[in-house]
């Protein structure tokens, strides 16, 4: 994590803000200095470039930090206990619990925030792209041609217009997905622990088991909390229609990959499109690799310029709001 830049604060010069993982979506010194300028009224900052190979330098970078901006590094209990000055972790994204030991943060009195709603449309567009990639054999066709094989007659796809999609989770991303799928001519249904009457003009509510068993496509849009871990396991997957498509752009932990591999091995699904996995950035995907009808992307659904610019602004504002005394997007109030 080489040091890219640092600035001394105008206010409390001894208060230190450390950016890990580089906020690598900010390009160029001038751009990132403009983005981070508001922080200088509250402290000084140091900015490091992402390099997981240098993770052994983590404590050297953050030991004296009052605030840490975090993306991929893992702040477990041992790390947090050594950060004696740490007030707040501003996670750049939504799934802070994947990288921050929330129980330890609570016990140590460390605030943890995230950046919700920064890329709802970007994630929904990627989910739609995965759906089309599976339905129309786009990735498989690409691999065929790269191998010098012409397989036009062998790659029959399915038209998604006129089919039904079941959205599990009707939060902000789910709403965007519902809107996109409705425009595509899909019959949209959804399950959420709370009904959303305002969306039911375009998306009909169903209980989850009925949704799983009746829809042609299932797309997951739920948060990761202890109650949603392996929410979709073998029992749930066995309810899917023959020829169904499964999409996951929510947290990797909500889907049991071993169970999915077993269902795929039974030959009942058209395929699956996955962007999130347990134990990122080193997920174990060995069980899925043999299946050509699975499209895998490395957690890039959020990765658009528009989404990343918004993410940066929210992460910075979270720290400023905290030191103003009116914290926002707090995960452990």
Backbone torsions as a table, in degrees:
resi	resn	phi	psi	omega
1	UNK	NA	69.7	-178.3
2	UNK	-60.5	146.1	179.7
3	UNK	-71.8	124.3	179.8
4	UNK	-93.5	-38.6	-178.8
5	UNK	-168.6	161.4	175.3
6	UNK	-152.9	149.2	178.9
7	UNK	-136.6	142.1	176.5
8	UNK	-85.8	137.3	-175.9
9	UNK	-72.0	156.7	174.4
10	UNK	-84.2	-26.2	-178.1
11	UNK	-95.5	-112.4	179.2
12	UNK	-77.0	96.9	-175.2
13	UNK	-67.2	-21.4	-178.3
14	UNK	-85.1	-13.0	177.1
15	UNK	-80.1	126.3	-171.5
16	UNK	-115.5	127.7	173.5
17	UNK	-108.0	128.4	-178.0
18	UNK	-118.3	126.6	175.2
19	UNK	-97.9	114.4	173.5
20	UNK	-95.0	161.9	175.4
21	UNK	62.5	5.6	162.3
22	UNK	82.2	-5.7	-169.3
23	UNK	38.9	53.6	-166.0
24	UNK	-66.4	-6.6	176.7
25	UNK	-79.8	-9.8	173.4
26	UNK	-85.8	124.6	-174.0
27	UNK	-109.2	118.4	174.8
28	UNK	94.7	142.7	-176.5
29	UNK	-60.1	-43.8	-177.0
30	UNK	-61.0	-40.7	-178.4
31	UNK	-65.4	-48.7	-176.1
32	UNK	-70.2	-30.5	177.0
33	UNK	-66.0	-35.3	176.4
34	UNK	-66.2	-42.5	-179.1
35	UNK	-64.7	-39.6	-174.4
36	UNK	-90.9	-4.7	-177.5
37	UNK	-51.2	-44.3	-178.7
38	UNK	-59.4	-24.7	-179.3
39	UNK	-66.7	-25.1	-172.9
40	UNK	-66.8	-17.0	174.3
41	UNK	-73.7	-12.3	-174.7
42	UNK	-120.9	-9.4	179.7
43	UNK	167.2	-175.2	177.5
44	UNK	-100.0	159.5	178.2
45	UNK	-134.4	154.8	169.6
46	UNK	-125.5	141.9	-171.2
47	UNK	-126.5	118.9	-178.4
48	UNK	-111.8	148.4	178.3
49	UNK	-89.8	141.3	-177.4
50	UNK	-58.8	126.8	173.2
51	UNK	-159.4	94.6	-175.8
52	UNK	-63.7	-22.8	179.9
53	UNK	-66.9	-19.1	179.9
54	UNK	-102.0	25.4	-177.1
55	UNK	-63.1	-18.7	177.7
56	UNK	-66.9	-15.2	178.3
57	UNK	-91.0	6.3	-174.2
58	UNK	-54.9	-51.8	-175.6
59	UNK	-65.2	-35.3	177.3
60	UNK	-59.6	-35.7	-177.7
61	UNK	-76.9	-37.9	-166.8
62	UNK	-111.9	-4.1	-172.3
63	UNK	-54.8	-37.2	-176.7
64	UNK	-102.3	14.1	-176.4
65	UNK	-76.9	141.2	170.4
66	UNK	-90.4	-30.4	176.7
67	UNK	-139.2	139.6	178.7
68	UNK	-121.5	128.7	171.1
69	UNK	-96.4	123.4	-165.8
70	UNK	-125.3	141.4	172.7
71	UNK	-125.4	-70.6	-173.8
72	UNK	-109.6	-18.9	-176.6
73	UNK	-67.8	154.0	-175.0
74	UNK	-102.7	114.5	177.0
75	UNK	-100.5	87.1	178.4
76	UNK	-84.0	-178.5	-175.3
77	UNK	-60.0	-42.0	-179.0
78	UNK	-61.4	-42.0	179.4
79	UNK	-66.1	-46.7	-177.9
80	UNK	-62.3	-37.3	-179.4
81	UNK	-64.1	-26.4	-179.7
82	UNK	-85.3	-10.4	-179.4
83	UNK	-93.4	78.5	-170.6
84	UNK	-66.9	-23.0	-177.3
85	UNK	-98.5	-0.9	-169.3
86	UNK	-71.0	125.6	177.8
87	UNK	-101.1	-38.9	-170.1
88	UNK	-151.2	142.2	169.2
89	UNK	-111.1	118.7	177.3
90	UNK	-100.3	99.4	-177.6
91	UNK	-78.3	131.8	-176.5
92	UNK	-93.6	86.5	-174.0
93	UNK	145.3	-162.2	-176.7
94	UNK	-107.6	-42.5	-169.9
95	UNK	-84.3	60.8	-177.6
96	UNK	-58.8	-34.8	-177.1
97	UNK	-63.3	-18.6	177.0
98	UNK	-72.0	-21.7	-172.0
99	UNK	-127.3	-9.2	179.6
100	UNK	-123.8	130.8	174.7
101	UNK	-73.5	99.1	-172.9
102	UNK	-66.9	-36.1	178.6
103	UNK	-63.5	-44.9	178.6
104	UNK	-63.7	-40.8	178.0
105	UNK	-60.3	-42.3	178.2
106	UNK	-61.2	-47.7	-176.6
107	UNK	-65.5	-30.7	-178.5
108	UNK	-91.4	-2.1	179.1
109	UNK	72.8	30.8	-180.0
110	UNK	-100.1	122.6	177.2
111	UNK	-72.7	144.0	176.0
112	UNK	-128.6	127.5	177.9
113	UNK	-122.7	165.1	174.5
114	UNK	-137.3	-174.0	-175.3
115	UNK	-124.1	75.1	-177.7
116	UNK	-69.0	154.5	170.6
117	UNK	66.4	16.6	-178.1
118	UNK	-76.2	-27.4	-173.0
119	UNK	-141.3	39.2	-175.1
120	UNK	-58.4	-46.7	-178.5
121	UNK	-68.9	-38.4	-179.7
122	UNK	-62.1	-43.5	-179.6
123	UNK	-66.8	-42.5	179.9
124	UNK	-63.3	-40.3	177.8
125	UNK	-61.7	-38.4	179.9
126	UNK	-68.7	-39.8	176.5
127	UNK	-59.9	-41.3	177.1
128	UNK	-63.7	-40.2	178.3
129	UNK	-63.4	-41.9	177.1
130	UNK	-62.7	-41.4	178.6
131	UNK	-58.5	-46.6	-179.4
132	UNK	-69.0	-36.2	179.4
133	UNK	-61.9	-39.5	178.5
134	UNK	-75.1	-46.3	-175.4
135	UNK	-62.8	-35.9	-174.5
136	UNK	-108.7	13.0	175.6
137	UNK	57.2	36.4	-174.9
138	UNK	-66.3	-48.0	-179.6
139	UNK	-66.7	-38.8	-179.7
140	UNK	-66.1	-41.1	177.8
141	UNK	-63.4	-38.5	177.5
142	UNK	-62.0	-45.6	179.8
143	UNK	-64.0	-38.6	178.8
144	UNK	-58.4	-50.9	-176.8
145	UNK	-64.6	-38.8	178.3
146	UNK	-64.4	-23.2	177.8
147	UNK	-92.1	3.1	179.2
148	UNK	79.8	22.9	-176.7
149	UNK	-115.1	132.3	176.8
150	UNK	-100.7	113.6	-171.7
151	UNK	-124.7	30.6	-175.2
152	UNK	-51.9	-46.3	-175.5
153	UNK	-76.0	-12.4	-175.4
154	UNK	-99.8	-6.8	-173.9
155	UNK	-113.0	55.3	178.5
156	UNK	-66.5	128.1	179.1
157	UNK	-103.6	-170.0	175.4
158	UNK	-125.2	143.0	175.2
159	UNK	-81.4	126.2	-176.2
160	UNK	-80.9	-30.1	178.2
161	UNK	-58.6	131.7	-178.4
162	UNK	91.7	-9.9	177.4
163	UNK	-94.7	174.4	-176.6
164	UNK	-108.1	141.1	175.4
165	UNK	-123.6	135.6	177.5
166	UNK	-109.1	120.4	179.7
167	UNK	-99.4	120.9	177.2
168	UNK	-99.0	107.1	-173.0
169	UNK	105.1	119.9	-179.4
170	UNK	-122.0	54.2	171.3
171	UNK	-84.4	-154.8	-175.0
172	UNK	-64.3	-42.3	179.2
173	UNK	-69.9	-40.6	177.7
174	UNK	-57.5	-39.2	178.8
175	UNK	-64.9	-42.7	177.7
176	UNK	-62.4	-41.8	179.7
177	UNK	-64.5	-40.7	178.5
178	UNK	-59.5	-43.7	-179.6
179	UNK	-64.0	-45.4	-179.9
180	UNK	-63.9	-44.0	-177.2
181	UNK	-68.4	-37.2	176.9
182	UNK	-61.2	-42.9	178.7
183	UNK	-64.7	-28.4	178.8
184	UNK	-78.8	-4.7	179.7
185	UNK	88.2	16.4	176.3
186	UNK	-85.8	149.0	171.0
187	UNK	-83.4	115.2	-171.2
188	UNK	-99.4	130.1	174.4
189	UNK	-129.6	160.1	-178.1
190	UNK	-150.0	156.6	167.5
191	UNK	-128.2	136.8	173.1
192	UNK	-149.1	154.7	-179.8
193	UNK	-65.3	-20.1	173.0
194	UNK	-124.4	130.5	177.9
195	UNK	-66.9	147.6	-178.7
196	UNK	-120.8	83.0	-175.2
197	UNK	-56.6	-30.1	-176.2
198	UNK	-70.6	-16.0	179.9
199	UNK	-97.7	-8.1	-168.8
200	UNK	-77.7	0.9	170.6
201	UNK	-69.9	-28.3	-180.0
202	UNK	-119.6	-8.7	-176.7
203	UNK	-140.4	120.6	-179.2
204	UNK	-87.4	141.0	-179.3
205	UNK	-80.1	141.9	172.4
206	UNK	-142.9	149.9	169.0
207	UNK	-65.8	153.9	-168.0
208	UNK	-61.9	-45.2	-178.1
209	UNK	-62.2	-39.9	178.3
210	UNK	-65.4	-40.2	177.8
211	UNK	-60.0	-48.9	-178.0
212	UNK	-60.8	-38.4	-173.6
213	UNK	-85.1	-14.4	-173.5
214	UNK	-112.5	-17.0	-174.2
215	UNK	-93.4	148.7	179.0
216	UNK	-76.9	-29.5	-178.4
217	UNK	-133.6	137.9	176.3
218	UNK	-121.0	130.9	179.6
219	UNK	-128.6	128.6	-173.8
220	UNK	-95.3	130.9	-178.3
221	UNK	-142.9	49.3	-177.0
222	UNK	-110.9	157.1	177.0
223	UNK	-79.9	160.2	176.4
224	UNK	-97.5	110.7	172.2
225	UNK	-134.7	167.7	-178.8
226	UNK	-51.8	-34.4	-177.5
227	UNK	-72.2	-19.3	-178.8
228	UNK	-103.3	2.3	177.5
229	UNK	-64.1	128.3	-175.8
230	UNK	52.4	37.1	176.4
231	UNK	-55.3	-37.5	178.3
232	UNK	-107.9	99.3	179.6
233	UNK	-113.6	-160.3	-174.9
234	UNK	-63.5	-41.4	179.9
235	UNK	-58.5	-47.1	-178.7
236	UNK	-66.7	-42.4	-179.5
237	UNK	-66.1	-31.6	-180.0
238	UNK	-69.6	-15.4	177.4
239	UNK	-80.3	-16.4	-175.2
240	UNK	-63.9	147.4	177.3
241	UNK	-64.4	151.3	171.0
242	UNK	-60.1	132.8	-179.6
243	UNK	82.4	9.7	-179.9
244	UNK	-73.4	160.9	176.2
245	UNK	-117.6	136.7	178.3
246	UNK	-116.6	131.5	179.6
247	UNK	-124.0	135.9	174.7
248	UNK	-133.9	110.9	170.9
249	UNK	-119.6	14.7	173.7
250	UNK	-92.0	-149.3	-178.9
251	UNK	-77.6	145.7	-178.5
252	UNK	-63.4	-29.8	-174.5
253	UNK	-71.8	-12.1	-177.8
254	UNK	-80.2	-12.1	-178.0
255	UNK	-118.6	126.9	177.5
256	UNK	-79.0	104.6	-175.7
257	UNK	-67.5	-33.1	176.9
258	UNK	-63.3	-42.0	177.9
259	UNK	-65.8	-39.3	178.5
260	UNK	-62.8	-42.5	178.4
261	UNK	-60.3	-39.2	-179.8
262	UNK	-65.3	-43.6	179.4
263	UNK	-65.3	-41.3	177.2
264	UNK	-61.9	-38.9	178.9
265	UNK	-64.3	-24.6	177.2
266	UNK	-78.9	-8.7	174.1
267	UNK	74.9	21.8	-174.4
268	UNK	-91.7	-20.3	-174.9
269	UNK	-99.3	149.0	169.6
270	UNK	-65.0	-38.0	177.8
271	UNK	160.3	-172.0	-178.3
272	UNK	-145.4	151.1	174.6
273	UNK	-128.2	120.5	-172.3
274	UNK	-127.6	135.5	177.9
275	UNK	-119.5	-12.3	-176.2
276	UNK	-129.5	145.8	-172.5
277	UNK	-145.1	154.4	170.8
278	UNK	-65.7	150.3	174.2
279	UNK	60.1	40.1	172.5
280	UNK	-67.8	147.7	6.7
281	UNK	-93.7	20.7	179.9
282	UNK	-127.1	62.0	-179.2
283	UNK	-71.1	153.1	175.3
284	UNK	-93.3	104.6	-176.4
285	UNK	-111.3	14.5	-175.3
286	UNK	-56.7	-35.7	-177.1
287	UNK	-70.5	-21.7	-176.5
288	UNK	-98.3	-22.1	-174.5
289	UNK	-54.5	-38.1	-177.2
290	UNK	-66.2	-16.4	-172.6
291	UNK	-92.5	111.6	-179.1
292	UNK	-69.5	-19.7	-178.3
293	UNK	-88.9	15.6	173.9
294	UNK	-110.9	126.2	177.0
295	UNK	-103.6	123.2	-176.2
296	UNK	-117.0	132.3	173.7
297	UNK	-130.0	146.5	-169.5
298	UNK	-86.4	65.7	176.6
299	UNK	53.2	57.1	-178.2
300	UNK	-117.3	7.5	-178.0
301	UNK	-58.1	-34.8	-178.9
302	UNK	-79.3	-13.6	-160.3
303	UNK	-83.3	73.0	171.0
304	UNK	-125.5	156.2	179.6
305	UNK	-58.4	-41.5	-178.2
306	UNK	-62.6	-45.3	-178.4
307	UNK	-67.1	-41.1	-175.7
308	UNK	-71.1	-35.0	174.9
309	UNK	-62.4	-42.9	178.9
310	UNK	-66.0	-40.6	179.6
311	UNK	-59.1	-43.5	179.9
312	UNK	-60.5	-47.5	-177.7
313	UNK	-60.9	-41.3	-179.0
314	UNK	-67.8	-43.1	-179.4
315	UNK	-60.1	-42.7	178.8
316	UNK	-66.7	-44.7	-179.0
317	UNK	-64.2	-32.0	178.2
318	UNK	-60.5	-42.3	179.9
319	UNK	-70.1	-42.5	178.2
320	UNK	-60.8	-44.4	179.5
321	UNK	-62.2	-37.8	179.4
322	UNK	-61.2	-46.7	-177.7
323	UNK	-77.6	-13.8	170.5
324	UNK	-79.5	-16.1	179.3
325	UNK	96.3	7.6	177.1
326	UNK	-129.2	69.6	-172.8
327	UNK	-57.9	145.2	177.8
328	UNK	-123.7	154.1	179.0
329	UNK	55.8	36.1	-178.1
330	UNK	-79.8	128.4	-178.6
331	UNK	-90.3	-19.5	-178.6
332	UNK	-132.8	69.3	-175.9
333	UNK	-63.8	NA	NA
